[in-house]
Amino acid sequence: MLNMIDIQFFKDHPDRKARIRLPHKQTHIDQQRAVRYLDEQELAFRHLGPHNVKRRRIIVYRVPADHPEYANHLMQIPLLLYADESVEDTDKVLLPLIHKLMMEAAQR
């Protein structure tokens, strides 16, 4: 369901390659098969340490169509904003940020 929101966004804006948004609630089934409602990417955000929940954002990146394995795949990247930071929802701002995050992850 949540992926449908992003799919619709990229259908409505075919020139866009990325977007930033607030995480939505989704159902999560744990190992004991108990169902709970958690924020999207909740477990990934917990690995980032203690933080203010209001600073959570999801960057959705559409993998280019010419990618050999994951053409047009939507990749969700969890992001924590700094205290007074705001990130503009434009490709001009988001694409360099995504590139920086990917380079940092590749170095680990």
Buried (B, 14 or more C-beta within 10 A) or exposed (E): EBEEEBBEBBEEEEEBBBBBBEBEEBEBEEEEEEEEEBBBBBEBBEEEEEEEEEEBBBBBBBBEEEEEEEEEEBEBBBBBBEEEEEBEBEBEEBEEBBEEBEEEEEEE
